[in-house]
C-alpha cells in the first residue's frame, strides 16, 4: 500500500447499476486502504447504507455531499453543465475538499465537467482517457479509450505525448516506445487521420526520451513486445478495450496480471480524474478508486504536466470539450 492520505470524491449516481454497485465498491475500497478518505457525492440515503456498514473508525473517513441528479448515460455531454452528481464531485476537487474524483457515469459528461471545472493543460484541446492493459511484456498504455471519438491527426499526435508522459510517471516505463494503431505496419496504411498523423509523429518531440516506432496492429496491444504506448481514436480504443474484455471472458478469465481495466485516467485536465466503465462491478469501482489514490500519491497529474509544459496548468474553463 502506498503511503499518504488520499481524499477521493466518488460519484454515487454514475454507472448502469448505481448507486448500489458504487456503494459496494466504495465499501471495498475503504476496507482495503486505511489511508483512504471518501467524499460520497449523491443521495444521502445511499451514502448512509455504506456508512452503516462501517465500524466507527472507518466512518470517520467518510463524508457526504448531497446530490440527487444523475447525467443519463445516453444524454448529451452538455448535461454536465447542470447541477449533477458528477459536477458536484468536480466542484469538490476544485474547492480542495477532494484530491481526485471517480465516476462510472456518462464518459462525455464526466470529461466535459472535468474540463469545465478544472481547466485543461496548455495545448490540449481534447483530453484523453488512458487505460493500462496487461500484456506479455508488461503494461501497455492505450489511449484514447473513449474521451475523444473523432480526433484529427494533431490530436492523435498530442495524445501520443500525453501517453508517453503518463507511462513514465504512472507505470515507471523507461524510454517508452509509442505506436499508432492501424490496420498494418507499413507506412501509408490506415484511414486519412492515421496517414496524416504517422509523419507528424515521426518528427514530434516526445517527453522522457520516448520514441515513435511507427504503426502497430491490434495484437501489439496484447503482446507489448513492440510498443509501451498505443495511440488511437476514442471510438476504436473503446471498442478494442471491450473486445479484449470479451476475449478474456471467453477464455475463462483474465491472465494472472489482471484483465482489461474498467477504469481509465483522464489526461489533459488540471486534476486527477478516473472514469470507470458504465457496466463496472463493485470490484471495478474499488479498482478505480485505488487507481485515483495511486495517481494522487504519485503526484501523477503535476508530474505529467511538468513533462509536457513546465509547472503550469491552464485554468481556462469557458470552452466546452466536444466528445
C-alpha positions in Angstrom: 0.0 0.0 0.0 1.4 3.4 -1.0 1.7 5.8 1.9 -0.2 9.1 2.3 -3.8 10.1 2.8 -5.9 10.3 -0.4 -9.3 12.0 -0.4 -11.4 10.7 -3.3 -14.8 12.1 -4.4 -17.0 9.3 -5.6 -20.0 9.9 -7.9 -22.6 7.6 -6.4 -25.0 8.1 -9.3 -22.7 7.2 -12.1 -23.0 3.8 -13.8 -25.5 1.3 -15.0 -26.2 -0.2 -11.6 -25.7 3.0 -9.5 -25.9 3.6 -6.6 -25.8 0.0 -5.3 -22.7 -1.1 -7.1 -20.9 2.1 -6.5 -21.6 1.9 -2.7 -20.4 -1.7 -2.7 -17.2 -0.8 -4.5 -16.6 2.2 -2.2 -17.1 -0.1 0.8 -14.4 -2.5 -0.5 -12.0 0.4 -1.2 -12.3 1.7 2.4 -11.7 -1.8 3.8 -8.6 -2.2 1.6 -6.9 1.1 2.2 -6.6 2.5 5.7 -5.4 5.9 4.4 -8.3 6.4 2.1 -10.9 9.1 2.8 -14.0 9.2 0.6 -16.4 12.0 -0.2 -19.6 10.3 -1.3 -21.5 12.6 -3.8 -25.1 11.5 -4.2 -28.3 10.7 -2.3 -27.8 10.8 1.5 -29.8 7.5 1.8 -27.4 5.6 -0.5 -24.4 7.1 1.3 -26.0 6.1 4.7 -26.1 2.5 3.5 -22.3 2.5 3.1 -21.7 4.4 6.4 -23.9 2.0 8.3 -21.7 -1.0 7.2 -18.5 0.5 8.6 -17.0 0.5 12.0 -16.7 3.8 13.9 -13.1 4.4 12.9 -13.9 3.8 9.2 -16.9 6.1 9.4 -14.6 8.9 10.4 -13.0 8.6 6.9 -16.3 9.2 5.1 -18.1 12.5 4.3 -21.2 13.1 2.3 -22.1 15.8 -0.3 -25.8 15.5 -1.2 -26.6 15.4 -4.9 -29.7 14.0 -6.4 -29.3 14.4 -10.2 -27.5 12.0 -12.5 -26.5 12.6 -16.1 -28.2 9.9 -18.3 -25.7 7.6 -19.9 -27.2 8.3 -23.3 -27.5 12.1 -22.6 -25.7 14.9 -24.3 -22.3 15.7 -22.6 -23.5 19.3 -22.2 -25.8 18.0 -19.4 -22.7 18.1 -17.2 -23.3 21.9 -17.1 -26.4 21.3 -15.0 -26.4 20.5 -11.3 -25.5 16.8 -11.1 -23.5 14.4 -9.0 -20.5 14.4 -11.4 -20.4 18.2 -11.4 -20.6 18.3 -7.6 -17.7 15.8 -7.5 -15.7 18.1 -9.8 -16.6 21.0 -7.6 -15.2 19.2 -4.5 -11.9 18.7 -6.2 -11.8 22.3 -7.4 -12.5 23.6 -3.9 -9.7 21.5 -2.4 -12.1 19.3 -0.5 -11.0 16.2 -2.5 -7.8 15.2 -4.2 -9.3 13.2 -7.0 -12.7 12.0 -8.3 -14.1 8.8 -9.7 -17.2 8.3 -11.8 -18.7 5.5 -13.7 -21.3 7.8 -15.3 -21.5 9.1 -18.8 -18.0 9.5 -20.2 -18.8 12.5 -22.2 -20.4 14.3 -19.3 -17.5 13.4 -17.0 -14.9 14.7 -19.4 -16.9 17.8 -20.1 -17.5 18.5 -16.4 -13.8 18.0 -15.6 -12.6 20.2 -18.4 -15.0 23.0 -17.5 -14.5 22.8 -13.8 -10.8 22.0 -13.5 -9.4 23.5 -16.7 -7.1 21.9 -19.3 -3.4 21.8 -19.8 -1.8 24.2 -22.4 -2.0 22.7 -25.9 -4.7 20.1 -25.0 -7.9 20.8 -26.9 -9.3 17.3 -26.2 -8.4 15.4 -23.1 -7.8 11.6 -23.5 -8.7 8.6 -21.4 -5.7 6.3 -20.8 -6.1 2.6 -19.8 -3.2 0.3 -18.9 -3.7 -3.2 -20.3 -1.8 -6.2 -19.1 0.5 -7.6 -21.8 3.0 -10.3 -22.2 5.9 -7.9 -21.9 4.4 -5.5 -19.3 1.6 -3.0 -19.2 0.6 -1.2 -22.4 -1.0 2.2 -22.1 -3.8 2.5 -24.6 -5.3 5.9 -25.4 -7.8 7.2 -26.2 -10.4 4.8 -24.9 -13.5 7.0 -25.1 -12.7 10.6 -24.4 -12.4 11.9 -28.0 -14.2 9.8 -30.6 -13.1 11.5 -33.8 -9.8 13.2 -33.3 -7.7 14.7 -36.1 -4.0 13.9 -36.7 -2.9 16.8 -34.5 -4.9 15.5 -31.6 -3.6 12.0 -32.1 -0.1 13.4 -32.0 -0.8 15.3 -28.8 -2.3 12.2 -27.3 0.9 10.3 -28.0 2.8 12.9 -26.0 0.3 12.6 -23.1 0.5 8.8 -23.2 4.3 8.7 -23.2 4.5 11.0 -20.2 1.8 9.0 -18.4 3.5 5.7 -19.0 6.7 7.1 -17.4 5.0 8.7 -14.3 2.2 6.2 -13.5 3.8 3.0 -14.6 7.6 3.6 -14.4 8.2 2.8 -18.1 11.7 3.8 -19.2 12.1 5.4 -22.6 8.6 4.3 -23.7 8.0 3.1 -27.3 5.0 4.8 -28.9 3.0 3.2 -31.7 0.0 4.4 -33.7 -2.8 1.8 -34.1 -3.7 0.9 -37.7 -4.6 -1.9 -40.0 -1.0 -2.7 -40.9 2.5 -1.6 -40.0 3.6 -0.4 -43.5 3.7 3.4 -44.0 0.5 4.7 -45.7 -1.7 2.1 -44.0 -4.9 3.2 -42.4 -7.5 6.0 -42.8 -6.8 9.6 -43.5 -6.3 10.6 -39.9 -3.6 7.9 -39.4 -1.9 8.6 -42.8 -1.6 12.2 -41.7 -0.7 11.5 -38.1 2.1 9.0 -38.9 4.6 11.5 -40.4 3.6 14.1 -37.7 4.5 11.6 -35.0 7.8 10.7 -36.7 9.0 14.2 -36.1 7.2 15.0 -32.9 9.2 15.8 -29.7 8.2 13.1 -27.2 8.9 13.5 -23.5 11.2 11.4 -21.3 13.3 10.0 -24.2 10.2 8.3 -25.6 10.4 7.3 -29.3 7.9 6.7 -32.0 8.2 3.3 -33.5 5.6 3.6 -36.2 2.3 1.9 -37.0 1.2 -1.1 -34.9 -1.7 -3.6 -35.1 -4.2 -4.8 -32.6 -2.2 -7.8 -31.4 0.6 -5.5 -30.4 -1.6 -4.1 -27.7 -1.9 -7.5 -26.0 1.7 -8.6 -26.6 3.5 -5.4 -25.6 6.7 -6.5 -27.4 6.7 -3.6 -29.9 5.1 -0.7 -28.0 4.6 0.5 -24.5 2.0 3.2 -25.6 -0.5 2.7 -28.3 -2.4 5.7 -29.6 -5.8 5.6 -31.4 -9.1 7.4 -31.5 -11.6 7.1 -28.7 -14.1 5.1 -30.7 -11.6 2.4 -31.8 -9.9 2.4 -28.4 -13.1 1.8 -26.6 -14.2 -1.0 -28.9 -10.8 -2.7 -28.6 -10.8 -2.4 -24.8 -14.2 -4.1 -24.6 -13.2 -6.7 -27.2 -10.2 -7.7 -25.1 -12.5 -7.9 -22.1 -14.8 -10.2 -24.0 -11.9 -12.4 -25.2 -10.8 -12.9 -21.6 -14.4 -13.9 -20.6 -14.4 -16.5 -23.5 -11.0 -17.8 -22.4 -12.3 -18.4 -18.9 -10.9 -15.4 -17.2 -8.1 -12.8 -17.4 -4.4 -13.6 -17.3 -2.6 -13.6 -13.9 -1.6 -10.0 -14.4 -5.2 -8.8 -14.5 -7.9 -8.3 -17.1 -8.9 -5.4 -19.3 -9.3 -2.4 -16.9 -12.7 -0.9 -16.4 -11.2 2.3 -15.2 -9.1 4.9 -17.1 -7.2 8.1 -16.2 -8.3 11.3 -17.8 -5.2 13.1 -19.2 -5.1 16.7 -20.1 -7.2 18.3 -17.3 -5.8 20.1 -14.3 -6.8 17.5 -11.7 -6.9 13.7 -11.0 -9.9 12.1 -12.7 -10.7 8.5 -13.1 -13.5 7.3 -15.3 -14.9 3.8 -14.8 -16.8 1.6 -17.2 -20.5 2.2 -17.1 -21.0 -1.5 -16.6 -18.5 -1.6 -13.8 -18.9 -4.1 -11.0 -18.2 -3.4 -7.3 -14.6 -4.6 -7.7 -14.1 -2.4 -10.7 -15.3 0.6 -8.8 -12.9 -0.3 -6.0 -10.1 -0.6 -8.5 -11.0 2.8 -10.0 -10.8 4.4 -6.5 -7.5 2.6 -5.9 -6.2 4.0 -9.3 -7.2 7.5 -8.3 -5.5 7.2 -5.0 -2.3 5.8 -6.7 -2.2 8.7 -9.1 -2.7 11.3 -6.4 0.0 9.7 -4.2 2.5 9.7 -7.1 1.6 13.3 -7.9 1.0 12.0 -11.4 -1.1 14.9 -12.7 1.5 17.5 -11.9 4.4 15.3 -12.9 2.9 14.5 -16.3 2.1 18.2 -16.8 5.6 19.1 -15.9 7.0 16.7 -18.5 4.7 18.3 -21.1 4.7 22.0 -20.4 6.6 23.0 -17.3 5.0 23.6 -14.0 1.9 25.5 -15.2 -1.7 24.3 -15.8 -4.4 26.0 -17.9 -7.3 27.1 -15.8 -9.5 28.2 -18.8 -13.0 26.8 -18.3 -15.1 28.7 -20.8 -14.9 26.3 -23.7 -16.8 23.1 -23.7 -14.9 19.9 -24.8 -16.8 18.1 -27.5 -16.7 14.3 -27.2 
